[in-house]
Amino acid sequence: MGSCELRLANDESIPITDSLARALPFISEQSRTGYLWIDQININQKDNAERGSQVALMGEIYGRCMRCLIWIDCDPSIAGKSDFSLAWSSGTGDVIRQLMKTFQLGSNHELLQPGPSIARSPSPLAAARAVTDHMLWFLRHPWFTRTWVHQEFVLPNEAYFLIGDFELPGHELERVFQLGTPQSSAWYSAFHTAFDRSARRAADFDYAPGLEFLLEACFMRTIAETRKMCGRPYTTPNEFAGYEQCLFINLLYNMSHSTASDPRDHAYALVGFAPFLLEHFEVNYDMPVEQVFASLLKAFIKKSSCLEFISHLPSAAALSRSRLNLPSWVPNWTVKNRLRFLCAQDNQFCAAGKGFGVPDVQRCTHYHKDSALWRGQTQAWNELRVAGKIIDQVQYTLRPMSIYQSVHFNTVDVNNRSGRLPWDVSTLDAFLADLYDQGFDAAHQQSKEALLRTLFMDGVQLAAIDAVQSGESLYREDIHTFGLPHYTKIKDIVDHILRAQPPSTVASCGEEFTMDYSQFPHRASLQVLHELCKIQYARHVIFSEHGRFGLVPNLVERGHVIAVLHGYRVPVLLRERRASTTQAESRPDSSSQPERVFNIVGECFLDGAMYGELADPDDENAEIFTLV
């Protein structure tokens, strides 16, 4: 990135980027007041103290902004290789705005006609291609990957994209993207149809950073507007409301897909959405990155009473790409993590018991800012004290899922109802044979049922898929999809799979057996079952000391313990470490039995423990662990 100089009225000059130099003439013309706030100019970027003090005020600054002008550098090559000429001001931009204004979904989230069709315009093929190219260029623009863009779009009263001399109002985008969710297949279908997206370019659109950003940011604007109507705007000191603790952690996770010249900004860029965290958290650009991340999480715990960030701990692959020396309990927001999270789309698990996790955190007294767990602490920045209970231990570890696959994920035709899953009934036999070789002994059919429940994660993802497609929310208890609880549906599906044994004639002839998915109960299809299988990526199946199957991170080893923690919805896998003498002596209760010290490996599914069956209903009897 090059640099230029901006000459001020007093004949002094300050360095600015080439992009800002190109933007200034356009954004100056759009200013209604004659005054502009530009972070790059208004904040001394070389003074860490000034940067820290101003970043702490960013929520207030953007919250008071009546009109935020977002410059989209109008260079065809800036969003990747392009073979078209940008013509936003020559009619194409107007067509896109018209499509935005007429875009809608039916009452049941079914696609309605998007109004004036591109195909009815002069030179329909060329016009459709131009609109598609321009929209894709916009959604792939690097502006959407910056760490600071969430608050720039969400907090101001109005946001306007300036693409050269063309103006794209943020509220027109907002009305389209507020209709969707990041996983809504109906919305994606409607959006692709409205913009005449060809099947060939489906992946280009679906993986464009702007698409995911706008879906999430427009949802956040809805929450922000609701809070303003309730007299609880983001810009005033307050507490997390409703499910905002989950939203905040999801935003932090998205920081791993963003870019920042200073990695500390992966944390600081979101303080504006929760300024009350500053009661326990300092914006300090002289602090090491690792300590910044850990300090933000501790402030989050004190304000939210939950440990939702555990769901975003990195996979082994992501850890190998990290340059930071982070504690095991701190997610790395500088490295992309593609691991699917057990709690990403549902809120039905409550392994630690009712009231100990989102959305109804009421009994996590150990995390209260005035409790003995926090008061008078001398714990190091990289230590986290949590309350919970060890419920099991890893006894047998099976090989990675890919070894058992009869068909690779990438080769499955999910549109073919008579096709195959990546595994079949014979794969289940291979799983169990591996266990028998290690000395396992259990009833064969019962083991298959438990194994399938584990591989499907008890069907919660099935409920999530149903709810997303119907536009429902899973953030409530006893969710029913198609009139049945999800656990009833998954039991019927498991029974159907176990009954679908290959005919003896097929087995004797060595022919390939294909399951008939057209007869599956509850309208389940190969595509749905294929989605359920994806949770197995980067995970191992284990068998526990107390006879339960589990799905755990692929860094698992025999002897690792499984625990439930106050403030989190699913069990976690822990590796015990021996506490140092210094650690034991530094704790206020060091005269008693020393606390157990663990590295956290990650979240896990444990059959028979996901709904509080093994939890201790009395939080006063919880054990205190130290995570490092």
C-alpha positions as CSV (number, residue, x, y, z in Angstrom):
1,M,0.0,0.0,0.0
2,G,1.5,3.3,-1.1
3,S,1.3,6.6,0.7
4,C,0.6,10.3,-0.1
5,E,0.6,13.5,1.8
6,L,-2.4,15.6,2.8
7,R,-1.7,19.3,3.1
8,L,-3.6,21.0,5.9
9,A,-4.8,24.6,6.1
10,N,-1.8,25.6,8.3
11,D,0.5,24.4,5.5
12,E,1.5,21.3,7.5
13,S,1.1,17.9,5.9
14,I,0.3,14.4,7.2
15,P,0.8,11.1,5.4
16,I,-2.2,9.2,4.1
17,T,-2.7,6.1,2.1
18,D,-3.2,6.1,-1.7
19,S,-6.8,4.8,-1.2
20,L,-7.7,7.7,1.1
21,A,-6.2,10.2,-1.3
22,R,-8.5,8.8,-4.1
23,A,-11.5,8.8,-1.8
24,L,-11.2,12.3,-0.4
25,P,-12.6,14.2,-3.4
26,F,-15.7,12.0,-3.5
27,I,-16.5,11.8,0.2
28,S,-15.9,15.5,0.6
29,E,-18.6,16.2,-2.0
30,Q,-21.0,13.9,-0.2
31,S,-20.6,15.5,3.2
32,R,-23.8,17.4,4.3
33,T,-22.1,19.3,7.1
34,G,-18.7,20.0,5.7
35,Y,-17.1,18.0,8.6
36,L,-15.6,14.5,8.3
37,W,-14.3,12.1,10.9
38,I,-11.6,9.9,9.3
39,D,-9.8,7.6,11.7
40,Q,-6.6,7.7,9.7
41,I,-6.4,11.5,10.0
42,N,-8.2,12.2,13.3
43,I,-6.2,9.7,15.4
44,N,-2.4,9.9,15.7
45,Q,-1.6,6.4,14.6
46,K,2.0,6.6,15.9
47,D,0.9,7.5,19.5
48,N,-0.2,4.3,21.2
49,A,-1.7,6.1,24.2
50,E,-3.9,8.3,21.9
51,R,-4.9,5.2,19.8
52,G,-5.9,3.4,22.9
53,S,-8.0,6.2,24.3
54,Q,-9.7,6.8,21.0
55,V,-10.4,3.1,20.3
56,A,-12.1,2.9,23.7
57,L,-14.5,5.7,22.4
58,M,-15.2,4.2,19.0
59,G,-18.6,2.8,20.0
60,E,-19.7,6.3,21.1
61,I,-18.1,8.0,18.0
62,Y,-19.9,5.7,15.5
63,G,-23.1,5.6,17.6
64,R,-23.4,9.4,17.3
65,C,-22.6,9.3,13.6
66,M,-25.7,10.3,11.6
67,R,-24.2,9.3,8.2
68,C,-21.2,7.0,7.6
69,L,-19.7,7.2,4.1
70,I,-18.0,3.9,3.2
71,W,-15.5,4.3,0.3
72,I,-15.4,1.3,-2.0
73,D,-12.3,1.8,-4.1
74,C,-13.5,1.7,-7.7
75,D,-10.7,-0.3,-9.2
76,P,-11.8,-3.4,-11.2
77,S,-8.7,-5.4,-10.1
78,I,-8.9,-4.6,-6.4
79,A,-11.4,-7.4,-5.8
80,G,-9.6,-10.0,-7.9
81,K,-9.0,-10.6,-11.5
82,S,-11.7,-9.0,-13.6
83,D,-12.6,-9.0,-17.3
84,F,-15.3,-6.4,-17.2
85,S,-15.4,-2.6,-17.0
86,L,-17.1,-1.1,-13.9
87,A,-20.1,0.9,-14.9
88,W,-22.0,1.5,-11.7
89,S,-23.0,5.0,-12.8
90,S,-24.0,3.9,-16.3
91,G,-27.2,2.1,-15.5
92,T,-25.9,-1.2,-13.9
93,G,-25.9,0.3,-10.4
94,D,-29.5,1.5,-10.9
95,V,-30.6,-2.0,-11.9
96,I,-29.0,-3.5,-8.8
97,R,-30.7,-0.9,-6.6
98,Q,-34.1,-1.8,-8.3
99,L,-33.5,-5.5,-7.6
100,M,-32.7,-4.7,-4.0
101,K,-36.0,-2.7,-3.6
102,T,-38.2,-5.4,-5.1
103,F,-36.5,-8.4,-3.4
104,Q,-38.8,-10.3,-1.1
105,L,-39.6,-13.7,0.4
106,G,-43.0,-15.3,0.8
107,S,-44.6,-15.8,4.2
108,N,-43.2,-19.3,4.4
109,H,-39.8,-18.1,3.2
110,E,-40.5,-19.3,-0.3
111,L,-39.2,-17.4,-3.3
112,L,-41.4,-14.8,-4.9
113,Q,-40.6,-13.2,-8.2
114,P,-38.0,-10.4,-7.6
115,G,-39.9,-7.8,-9.6
116,P,-38.5,-6.4,-12.8
117,S,-36.4,-9.1,-14.3
118,I,-33.0,-8.5,-15.9
119,A,-34.1,-10.8,-18.7
120,R,-36.7,-8.2,-19.8
121,S,-34.1,-5.4,-20.3
122,P,-32.5,-4.6,-23.6
123,S,-29.7,-7.0,-24.5
124,P,-30.8,-9.3,-21.6
125,L,-27.8,-11.6,-21.7
126,A,-25.3,-8.8,-21.5
127,A,-27.3,-6.9,-18.9
128,A,-27.6,-10.0,-16.7
129,R,-23.9,-10.7,-17.0
130,A,-23.0,-7.1,-16.1
131,V,-25.3,-7.1,-13.0
132,T,-23.9,-10.4,-11.8
133,D,-20.3,-9.3,-12.4
134,H,-20.8,-6.0,-10.6
135,M,-22.6,-7.6,-7.6
136,L,-19.9,-10.3,-7.3
137,W,-17.2,-7.6,-7.5
138,F,-18.8,-5.7,-4.8
139,L,-19.3,-8.7,-2.4
140,R,-15.7,-9.7,-3.0
141,H,-14.3,-6.3,-2.2
142,P,-11.5,-6.3,0.5
143,W,-13.4,-3.7,2.5
144,F,-15.6,-6.5,3.8
145,T,-12.5,-8.3,5.3
146,R,-11.3,-5.4,7.5
147,T,-11.6,-5.8,11.2
148,W,-13.3,-2.4,11.8
149,V,-16.1,-2.7,9.3
150,H,-18.8,-4.1,11.6
151,Q,-19.1,-1.0,13.7
152,E,-18.7,1.2,10.7
153,F,-21.8,-0.4,9.1
154,V,-23.9,-1.3,12.2
155,L,-23.6,1.6,14.7
156,P,-24.2,4.7,12.6
157,N,-27.7,6.0,12.0
158,E,-27.2,5.6,8.2
159,A,-24.5,4.0,6.1
160,Y,-23.8,4.7,2.4
161,F,-21.4,2.9,0.1
162,L,-19.6,5.2,-2.3
163,I,-18.4,3.3,-5.4
164,G,-16.7,6.0,-7.3
165,D,-19.4,8.6,-7.9
166,F,-22.2,6.0,-7.4
167,E,-24.1,5.9,-4.1
168,L,-25.5,2.6,-2.8
169,P,-27.6,3.2,0.3
170,G,-27.0,0.8,3.1
171,H,-30.7,0.6,4.0
172,E,-31.4,-0.8,0.6
173,L,-28.9,-3.6,1.2
174,E,-30.3,-4.0,4.7
175,R,-33.9,-4.8,3.6
176,V,-32.5,-7.6,1.5
177,F,-30.1,-9.2,3.9
178,Q,-32.3,-8.9,7.0
179,L,-34.6,-11.4,5.4
180,G,-31.9,-14.1,5.5
181,T,-29.7,-15.9,7.9
182,P,-26.2,-17.2,7.2
183,Q,-27.5,-20.7,6.7
184,S,-30.9,-20.1,5.1
185,S,-31.1,-22.1,1.9
186,A,-34.4,-20.4,0.9
187,W,-32.8,-17.0,1.1
188,Y,-29.7,-18.1,-0.8
189,S,-31.9,-19.5,-3.6
190,A,-33.9,-16.2,-3.7
191,F,-30.8,-14.1,-3.8
192,H,-29.2,-16.2,-6.6
193,T,-32.4,-16.1,-8.6
194,A,-32.8,-12.3,-8.3
195,F,-29.3,-11.8,-9.6
196,D,-29.4,-14.5,-12.3
197,R,-26.5,-16.2,-10.7
198,S,-25.5,-19.2,-12.8
199,A,-24.7,-22.6,-11.2
200,R,-21.1,-22.2,-12.4
201,R,-20.6,-19.1,-10.2
202,A,-22.4,-20.4,-7.1
203,A,-19.3,-20.9,-5.1
204,D,-18.0,-17.5,-6.0
205,F,-21.1,-15.9,-4.5
206,D,-21.4,-18.2,-1.5
207,Y,-17.8,-17.7,-0.4
208,A,-17.7,-13.9,-1.1
209,P,-16.8,-12.2,2.2
210,G,-19.4,-9.5,1.6
211,L,-22.3,-12.0,1.5
212,E,-21.6,-13.4,5.0
213,F,-20.8,-9.9,6.4
214,L,-24.0,-8.3,5.2
215,L,-26.1,-11.2,6.5
216,E,-24.6,-10.9,9.9
217,A,-24.3,-7.1,10.0
218,C,-27.9,-6.5,9.0
219,F,-29.0,-8.9,11.7
220,M,-26.9,-6.9,14.2
221,R,-28.5,-3.7,13.0
222,T,-31.9,-5.2,13.8
223,I,-30.7,-5.9,17.4
224,A,-29.1,-2.4,17.6
225,E,-32.4,-0.7,16.5
226,T,-34.3,-2.8,19.0
227,R,-32.0,-1.8,21.8
228,K,-32.4,1.9,20.9
229,M,-36.2,1.5,21.0
230,C,-35.8,-0.1,24.5
231,G,-33.5,2.7,25.7
232,R,-30.5,0.4,25.8
233,P,-28.2,1.5,22.9
234,Y,-24.9,-0.1,22.3
235,T,-23.1,3.1,23.0
236,T,-24.1,3.3,26.7
237,P,-22.6,1.3,29.5
238,N,-24.8,-1.7,30.1
239,E,-24.9,-5.5,30.2
240,F,-25.3,-8.2,27.6
241,A,-29.0,-8.7,26.8
242,G,-30.7,-11.9,25.6
243,Y,-28.4,-13.8,23.3
244,E,-25.9,-11.0,22.7
245,Q,-23.2,-12.9,24.4
246,C,-23.4,-15.6,21.7
247,L,-23.5,-12.8,19.0
248,F,-20.4,-11.1,20.5
249,I,-18.4,-14.4,20.5
250,N,-19.5,-15.1,16.9
251,L,-18.2,-11.7,15.9
252,L,-14.9,-12.4,17.6
253,Y,-14.7,-15.7,15.7
254,N,-15.3,-13.8,12.5
255,M,-12.3,-11.6,13.3
256,S,-10.2,-14.7,12.3
257,H,-11.4,-14.2,8.8
258,S,-10.6,-10.4,8.7
259,T,-7.4,-8.5,8.2
260,A,-5.7,-6.0,10.5
261,S,-2.3,-4.2,10.4
262,D,-2.2,-4.7,14.2
263,P,-3.4,-8.1,15.5
264,R,-4.7,-6.5,18.7
265,D,-7.4,-4.9,16.6
266,H,-9.0,-8.4,16.2
267,A,-10.2,-7.8,19.8
268,Y,-10.3,-4.0,20.0
269,A,-12.5,-3.6,16.8
270,L,-15.5,-5.0,18.6
271,V,-15.3,-3.2,22.0
272,G,-17.7,-0.6,20.6
273,F,-20.5,-3.2,20.7
274,A,-19.9,-3.9,24.4
275,P,-18.3,-0.8,25.9
276,F,-19.3,-2.0,29.4
277,L,-16.4,-4.6,29.0
278,L,-14.0,-1.6,29.6
279,E,-14.9,-1.9,33.3
280,H,-12.6,-4.9,33.4
281,F,-10.6,-4.4,30.2
282,E,-8.0,-1.9,29.0
283,V,-7.3,-0.8,25.5
284,N,-3.6,-0.8,25.5
285,Y,-1.5,-1.1,22.3
286,D,1.7,-1.7,24.3
287,M,0.2,-4.9,25.7
288,P,1.2,-8.3,24.1
289,V,-1.4,-9.7,21.7
290,E,-1.8,-12.9,23.7
291,Q,-2.6,-10.9,26.9
292,V,-5.0,-8.7,25.0
293,F,-7.0,-11.7,23.8
294,A,-7.0,-13.3,27.3
295,S,-8.0,-10.1,29.1
296,L,-10.9,-9.5,26.7
297,L,-12.2,-13.0,27.4
298,K,-11.9,-12.5,31.2
299,A,-13.9,-9.3,30.9
300,F,-16.5,-11.1,28.8
301,I,-16.8,-13.9,31.4
302,K,-17.4,-11.4,34.2
303,K,-20.1,-9.6,32.3
304,S,-21.8,-12.6,30.7
305,S,-21.3,-15.5,33.2
306,C,-20.8,-17.9,30.3
307,L,-17.9,-19.6,28.5
308,E,-19.3,-19.6,25.0
309,F,-15.9,-18.8,23.5
310,I,-14.9,-22.5,24.0
311,S,-16.9,-23.4,20.9
312,H,-14.4,-21.4,18.8
313,L,-11.2,-22.9,20.0
314,P,-9.1,-23.7,17.0
315,S,-8.6,-27.1,15.4
316,A,-5.2,-28.8,15.2
317,A,-4.7,-27.5,11.6
318,A,-5.4,-23.9,12.7
319,L,-3.1,-24.3,15.7
320,S,-0.3,-25.3,13.4
321,R,-0.6,-22.0,11.5
322,S,-0.6,-19.8,14.6
323,R,2.4,-17.5,15.4
324,L,1.0,-16.7,18.9
325,N,1.7,-18.5,22.1
326,L,-1.8,-18.5,23.5
327,P,-3.2,-20.3,26.5
328,S,-5.2,-23.4,25.6
329,W,-8.5,-21.6,26.6
330,V,-8.1,-18.6,24.3
331,P,-9.2,-18.8,20.7
332,N,-6.9,-17.4,18.0
333,W,-8.6,-14.6,16.1
334,T,-5.7,-14.2,13.7
335,V,-6.0,-17.6,12.0
336,K,-8.9,-19.0,10.0
337,N,-10.6,-21.9,11.6
338,R,-12.9,-24.1,9.5
339,L,-13.9,-26.5,12.3
340,R,-17.7,-27.0,12.7
341,F,-18.9,-26.0,16.1
342,L,-21.2,-28.2,18.2
343,C,-23.2,-25.2,19.4
344,A,-23.1,-23.2,16.2
345,Q,-26.8,-23.5,15.2
346,D,-28.7,-24.7,18.3
347,N,-29.2,-24.0,21.9
348,Q,-30.6,-27.3,23.1
349,F,-27.7,-28.9,24.9
350,C,-27.3,-28.2,28.6
351,A,-24.7,-30.7,29.7
352,A,-23.8,-28.7,32.9
353,G,-27.5,-28.6,33.9
354,K,-30.4,-26.1,33.6
355,G,-29.4,-22.6,34.3
356,F,-25.7,-23.1,33.8
357,G,-25.5,-22.0,30.1
358,V,-26.9,-19.8,27.4
359,P,-29.6,-18.6,27.2
360,D,-30.6,-19.0,30.8
361,V,-27.4,-18.4,32.7
362,Q,-28.7,-18.0,36.3
363,R,-26.7,-20.2,38.6
364,C,-23.0,-19.5,37.6
365,T,-22.3,-17.8,40.8
366,H,-18.6,-18.7,40.5
367,Y,-18.3,-16.2,37.7
368,H,-19.8,-13.2,39.4
369,K,-17.4,-10.3,39.5
370,D,-17.7,-10.0,43.4
371,S,-17.5,-13.8,44.1
372,A,-14.6,-15.4,45.9
373,L,-13.4,-17.0,42.7
374,W,-12.5,-13.5,41.4
375,R,-12.0,-11.4,44.5
376,G,-8.4,-11.0,45.7
377,Q,-7.0,-13.1,42.8
378,T,-3.4,-13.1,42.0
379,Q,-3.8,-15.5,39.1
380,A,-1.6,-14.9,36.0
381,W,-3.0,-13.4,32.9
382,N,-2.8,-16.8,31.1
383,E,-4.8,-18.7,33.9
384,L,-8.5,-19.1,34.0
385,R,-10.3,-20.5,37.0
386,V,-13.6,-22.3,36.2
387,A,-16.1,-24.4,38.1
388,G,-17.4,-27.8,37.0
389,K,-17.2,-31.5,37.4
390,I,-15.3,-34.3,35.7
391,I,-17.8,-36.8,34.4
392,D,-15.7,-39.4,32.4
393,Q,-12.4,-40.3,30.9
394,V,-11.2,-41.5,27.4
395,Q,-10.5,-45.2,27.4
396,Y,-10.4,-46.1,23.7
397,T,-9.6,-43.9,20.7
398,L,-10.7,-44.9,17.2
399,R,-8.9,-43.9,14.1
400,P,-9.9,-40.8,12.1
401,M,-13.3,-40.9,10.4
402,S,-11.7,-40.8,6.9
403,I,-10.2,-44.3,7.4
404,Y,-13.7,-45.7,7.8
405,Q,-15.3,-43.9,4.9
406,S,-16.6,-46.0,2.1
407,V,-17.1,-42.9,-0.1
408,H,-15.2,-39.6,0.3
409,F,-17.3,-36.5,1.3
410,N,-16.4,-34.7,-1.9
411,T,-17.6,-37.5,-4.2
412,V,-21.1,-37.8,-2.7
413,D,-23.8,-36.6,-5.0
414,V,-26.1,-34.9,-2.5
415,N,-28.8,-34.3,-5.1
416,N,-29.1,-38.0,-5.8
417,R,-31.6,-39.5,-3.4
418,S,-30.5,-43.0,-4.3
419,G,-26.8,-42.2,-3.7
420,R,-24.6,-43.0,-0.8
421,L,-23.5,-41.5,2.5
422,P,-19.7,-41.3,3.1
423,W,-20.3,-44.3,5.3
424,D,-22.8,-47.1,5.6
425,V,-23.8,-50.0,7.9
426,S,-20.6,-51.8,7.1
427,T,-18.7,-48.8,8.2
428,L,-20.3,-49.1,11.6
429,D,-19.1,-52.7,11.8
430,A,-15.5,-51.4,11.0
431,F,-15.8,-48.9,13.9
432,L,-16.9,-51.6,16.3
433,A,-14.3,-54.1,15.0
434,D,-11.6,-51.5,15.9
435,L,-13.0,-51.3,19.4
436,Y,-13.1,-55.1,19.8
437,D,-9.4,-55.3,18.8
438,Q,-8.7,-52.9,21.7
439,G,-10.6,-55.2,24.2
440,F,-14.0,-53.6,24.0
441,D,-17.0,-55.9,24.7
442,A,-20.6,-54.8,24.4
443,A,-23.9,-55.7,22.9
444,H,-23.5,-55.3,19.1
445,Q,-26.9,-53.8,18.2
446,Q,-27.0,-51.5,21.2
447,S,-23.5,-50.2,20.4
448,K,-24.5,-49.4,16.8
449,E,-27.4,-47.3,18.1
450,A,-25.2,-45.4,20.5
451,L,-22.5,-45.0,17.8
452,L,-25.1,-43.6,15.3
453,R,-26.5,-41.2,17.9
454,T,-22.9,-39.9,18.4
455,L,-22.1,-39.6,14.7
456,F,-25.3,-37.7,14.2
457,M,-24.7,-35.7,17.4
458,D,-28.1,-36.7,18.7
459,G,-29.8,-35.1,15.8
460,V,-29.6,-31.6,17.1
461,Q,-28.1,-30.5,13.7
462,L,-31.1,-32.1,12.0
463,A,-33.3,-29.8,14.1
464,A,-31.1,-26.9,13.2
465,I,-31.4,-27.6,9.4
466,D,-35.2,-27.9,9.7
467,A,-35.5,-24.6,11.7
468,V,-33.2,-22.7,9.3
469,Q,-35.2,-23.8,6.3
470,S,-38.5,-22.9,8.0
471,G,-37.2,-19.6,9.4
472,E,-37.7,-20.6,13.0
473,S,-35.4,-19.9,15.9
474,L,-33.8,-22.7,18.0
475,Y,-33.1,-20.5,21.0
476,R,-35.9,-22.0,23.0
477,E,-36.6,-25.3,24.7
478,D,-38.3,-28.4,23.3
479,I,-38.0,-27.3,19.7
480,H,-40.4,-29.3,17.5
481,T,-39.7,-29.7,13.8
482,F,-42.4,-31.0,11.5
483,G,-44.4,-31.5,14.7
484,L,-41.9,-33.8,16.5
485,P,-39.1,-33.3,18.9
486,H,-35.7,-33.6,17.2
487,Y,-34.7,-36.6,19.4
488,T,-37.8,-38.5,18.2
489,K,-36.9,-37.9,14.6
490,I,-33.3,-39.0,15.0
491,K,-34.3,-42.2,16.8
492,D,-36.6,-43.1,13.9
493,I,-33.8,-42.3,11.4
494,V,-31.3,-44.4,13.4
495,D,-33.7,-47.3,13.5
496,H,-34.3,-47.1,9.7
497,I,-30.5,-47.2,9.0
498,L,-30.0,-50.2,11.3
499,R,-32.8,-52.1,9.6
500,A,-31.4,-51.3,6.1
501,Q,-28.9,-54.3,6.2
502,P,-27.6,-55.5,2.8
503,P,-29.7,-58.4,1.5
504,S,-27.8,-61.8,1.8
505,T,-27.9,-62.2,-2.0
506,V,-26.1,-59.0,-2.5
507,A,-23.5,-59.8,0.2
508,S,-22.9,-63.3,-1.3
509,C,-22.4,-62.0,-4.8
510,G,-20.1,-59.2,-3.7
511,E,-22.4,-56.6,-5.2
512,E,-22.5,-53.0,-3.9
513,F,-25.5,-52.3,-1.6
514,T,-27.2,-48.9,-2.0
515,M,-29.6,-47.7,0.7
516,D,-33.0,-46.4,-0.5
517,Y,-33.2,-42.8,0.9
518,S,-36.6,-42.2,-0.6
519,Q,-38.2,-44.3,2.3
520,F,-36.5,-42.4,5.1
521,P,-38.9,-41.1,7.8
522,H,-39.6,-37.4,8.4
523,R,-38.6,-36.4,4.9
524,A,-34.9,-36.9,5.7
525,S,-32.8,-37.1,2.5
526,L,-29.3,-38.0,1.6
527,Q,-28.5,-34.3,1.6
528,V,-29.7,-33.9,5.1
529,L,-27.8,-36.9,6.4
530,H,-24.7,-35.7,4.5
531,E,-25.0,-32.4,6.4
532,L,-25.2,-34.3,9.7
533,C,-22.0,-36.1,8.8
534,K,-20.0,-32.9,8.4
535,I,-19.8,-32.4,12.2
536,Q,-17.3,-35.4,12.2
537,Y,-14.7,-33.4,10.4
538,A,-11.4,-33.1,12.4
539,R,-12.9,-35.2,15.2
540,H,-12.3,-38.7,16.5
541,V,-14.8,-41.2,18.0
542,I,-13.9,-42.4,21.5
543,F,-15.3,-44.9,23.9
544,S,-15.2,-43.7,27.5
545,E,-14.3,-45.4,30.8
546,H,-18.0,-45.5,31.8
547,G,-19.2,-47.0,28.5
548,R,-20.2,-44.0,26.4
549,F,-19.4,-43.1,22.8
550,G,-18.1,-39.6,22.2
551,L,-17.1,-37.3,19.4
552,V,-14.0,-35.3,20.4
553,P,-11.2,-33.1,18.8
554,N,-8.6,-35.0,16.8
555,L,-5.9,-34.1,19.4
556,V,-7.4,-36.6,21.8
557,E,-5.3,-39.1,23.7
558,R,-6.1,-42.0,26.0
559,G,-6.5,-40.8,29.6
560,H,-7.9,-37.3,28.7
561,V,-10.8,-36.4,31.0
562,I,-14.2,-35.1,30.0
563,A,-15.8,-32.4,32.2
564,V,-18.8,-30.2,32.3
565,L,-18.1,-26.5,33.1
566,H,-20.5,-23.9,34.5
567,G,-21.3,-21.5,31.8
568,Y,-21.0,-23.8,28.9
569,R,-23.5,-26.1,27.1
570,V,-21.5,-29.1,26.0
571,P,-18.8,-31.2,27.7
572,V,-15.1,-30.3,27.2
573,L,-12.0,-32.5,26.7
574,L,-9.2,-31.7,29.2
575,R,-5.5,-32.7,29.4
576,E,-4.3,-32.6,33.0
577,R,-1.0,-30.8,33.8
578,R,0.9,-30.8,37.1
579,A,0.6,-27.4,38.8
580,S,3.9,-25.7,39.6
581,T,4.9,-24.9,43.2
582,T,4.6,-21.2,42.3
583,Q,1.1,-21.5,41.0
584,A,0.0,-23.4,44.2
585,E,1.6,-20.9,46.5
586,S,0.1,-17.9,44.7
587,R,-3.5,-19.0,45.3
588,P,-5.5,-17.7,48.3
589,D,-6.6,-21.2,49.2
590,S,-3.2,-22.9,48.7
591,S,-3.3,-24.4,52.2
592,S,-6.1,-26.7,51.0
593,Q,-5.7,-29.4,48.4
594,P,-4.1,-27.9,45.3
595,E,-6.4,-27.2,42.3
596,R,-6.1,-29.4,39.3
597,V,-4.5,-27.7,36.3
598,F,-5.6,-28.5,32.7
599,N,-5.1,-27.6,29.1
600,I,-8.4,-27.5,27.3
601,V,-8.4,-29.6,24.1
602,G,-11.8,-28.6,22.9
603,E,-15.6,-29.2,23.1
604,C,-17.0,-32.7,22.6
605,F,-20.3,-34.7,22.3
606,L,-20.7,-37.5,24.9
607,D,-23.7,-39.8,24.4
608,G,-25.9,-39.8,27.5
609,A,-24.5,-36.6,29.0
610,M,-25.7,-33.7,26.8
611,Y,-28.9,-32.8,28.7
612,G,-27.5,-32.6,32.3
613,E,-27.8,-36.4,33.0
614,L,-24.4,-36.3,34.7
615,A,-24.4,-32.8,36.0
616,D,-24.3,-31.9,39.7
617,P,-27.5,-29.9,40.4
618,D,-25.8,-28.2,43.4
619,D,-23.3,-25.6,42.1
620,E,-21.8,-25.2,45.6
621,N,-20.3,-28.7,45.3
622,A,-18.5,-27.9,42.0
623,E,-14.8,-28.4,41.7
624,I,-12.6,-25.5,40.8
625,F,-10.2,-26.1,37.9
626,T,-7.4,-23.9,36.5
627,L,-7.1,-23.7,32.7
628,V,-3.7,-22.7,31.3
